């Protein structure tokens, strides 16, 4: 993890070191997978990141903790690397935990390309498209769950719709859910529910006749799977 001051200083040094002529911009640094999985049993994981621009650039990679989990568990290498046009850079993530993982943990990783200056006199830094993907840390002895969203518990408490995740799995889903059969849409506070966590969705007072909650989940590997209707319990 880098502080903002370190990030600014690093970007300044990168700008000085880049003096290549400019070209058309592609879509920047693109990771090979939409989600990075780090298995505790292996202790590390790698991901390939491709420079899709038609000019060399520097790949800047940083790990970002979620607001709910600020423990630093990963070290990456290299944090900065030059990648030729159309080339690929492998980034390594090493798990560093003082105790065994009890549940899945969620982090994020940002891949950002820093492009060459447009001219020798240009002091501006040109940043490519930033890619921000989830990182899921998996405990060594935790069985694979291909449908973790089915473990969520949805319940109606007066004017509040609540969702609880009693499982050890991170559940990722779209921002909005529909309460059926009315089809009323409600927004989640965010697009993931952590193990042991309970989230509250406001605006459920009109849903007394509802029976299910329709959600659009994503697999652990980042692929959408359509919709799933979860039973709704009244409390």
N, C-alpha and C positions, 0 to 999 in steps of 0.2 A: 504494500500500500504506500502511496506517495501523498504527501500533503500538497495543497494548492500551490504554495510557494515553490516546492521542489518541482512541481509540474511545469510552472511558468519558466523556471530556470532551465529545466531540461529542454523545453521547447525552444528557448532562446539559443541554446547551444546547437540544437539541431538546425535551426535556421541559418546559423553561421556556416555550418558544415555542408549545406546543400547548395550547389552552384551549377546544376544541370539545366539545360534549356527546357522550356516548358513544352507541353503537348496537350492533346485533348484529354479531358478527365473521364475516367470510367466510373465505376461504382465503388472504388476504393478497395479496402482490404476485406476479403470475404472468407469467413471460416467455413470449413468443409461440412460441418454439422450444425443444426440449429440449437442443440443442447450439448453441453460437455458433461460427461459422467466421470466421476472420480471414484474408483472402487477402493475402499479401505484395504481390502485383501491384497491389492497390488501396490498401494501406497502412492501411486502417481498416475497421471494420464497425459497424453499429448494430443495436440490438435494442429492440423495444417491450415495455414491462412494464406490465401492467394492474393497477390497484387493484380487487380484487374485493370489498372490504369496502363496507359501506353508509355509510361516513364517510370524510372526508379523512384522509390519513396521510402521513408522510414516508417516501420510498423511500431507503434507505441501501444503496449498492452498493460492493462491495470486491472486488478481484482477489486470488486466493489462489494462490500458487505450490505446485506439488507438491513433496513432500520430495526427489524426485530431480532437480528442476530449479528452482533458486532464483533464476535470472536474471530480473530484472524487465524484461519486454519490452513491456508494455502500459500505457497511460495512459487513464483513463476520464473522461468528463464527461457529466453532473454527478455527483459522488459522493453528493450529497444533493439531493433535490427533493421538493417538496410535490405530491401527486397527489390530485385530487378523487375522491370516491366514484364508482366505475365509470369513472374516467378512465384515460388512458394516458400514460406518460412514455417518451420515447426516450432511450436511453443510448448514447453513442458511445465506441468503443474504438479507440485510435490505436496502431499498431505502431511501436515505437521500438527498433531494433536497430542496433548499430554495424557489423554485417556481414550479408551475405545469409544467409537461413536455408538450411541444408543438409538438414534433415529436418523433419518435422512436430514441433511442440512442443505440450505439453499444459499448460494452466493450468485454473483454475476461477474462476467468478464467483459471488458470493453476493448475492442480492437479499433485503433484509429490510425489512419495513414497521414503522414505529414509530407506534403508535396514540395517539389523544388520551388525556389524563388523564380518569379517570372523574369527578373533581370538582376544584374549585379547591384543595381542601385535600389532595388525594391526591398524594403525592410519588413514587409508584411509576410506573415506566415500563412500558407494555404493548407487548410485541413481538408482531408477527404471525408467521405461518408463514414460516420461512426457506426460500428456494429456492436450491439449490446445483447449478449445471449446469457441464458441461465446456466449455472453450474450446480449440479446436484452431487453431493457427497453421500455415498452409500455405505452403510455399515457392513462389516465383513460377513456377518452371519444372518443378514436380513434376506429372506427369500424375495425373488423378483415378483413384483405385482404389476400385471399388465393393465389393470383397470382400477387404480387407486381411488378414483372418484366415486366408485360404488361404496366405499367405506365411509363417506360423509353422512352425517346425520342432519336432516333438515327439520326444523320445528317452528311452529307459530306460537308466539307468546304475546297475546293481545295485539298491539300495533307493531310488533317486531317479528321479523323473520330471522331466525338464527341458523347458522350452519356451523357444525362442530366436526373437527377431524380427530377422532379418537385413535387413529392409526399411526404407525411410525413412518408413514410415507408423506412426501410433499405432493400436494394435489394442485395442478395448474389447470385453469379454466378461463373462459372468456369473462370480460368485465361484467356483463349483464346476464341475468337469468330471467326466465319467464315462469310465472306461477299459473299453472293450468287447473281447470280448462279456460279460465278467463283470458289468459294470454298477457296479463299485466306484467310489464317488465320492471325489474328492480336492479339497481347497480350494487355490486360488491365493492367494498372499500379498496380492493386490489385484485389482481388476477392469480393469486395463489393462496392456499390455506396450509399453514405449517402444521406439523405433527402436534397434537394436543391443543390446538388453537380453536377458538370460537370467534366467529365474526357475526356482526349484526347488520341487517339490511333494514333501513327505515321504510315507512310507507306501506306497511302490510295490513293496515286496518280494514281495507276493502276486500280482503281475501278470505273471508270466513267460509266460502263454499269451495275453496281450492283443495285439491287432493294430491297434486304432484308439483315438483319443481323441475323445469326443463333447463338443462345446462349444456354448454358446449365445451367439453373437456379436451385436454391435450395429453398424449401419452408421455411417459418419462422421456422418450426420445424426441419429443417436440412436434409430433404429428397430430393434426386435428382428426377426430374420430366421429364427426357428426354430432348428434344430440343424444342425451340420456335423460330419461324421466325418473327422478328420485322420489320416493314416497315422502309425503309431508305429514308430520305428526303434530297434533294440536295439544298444547300444554297450558 
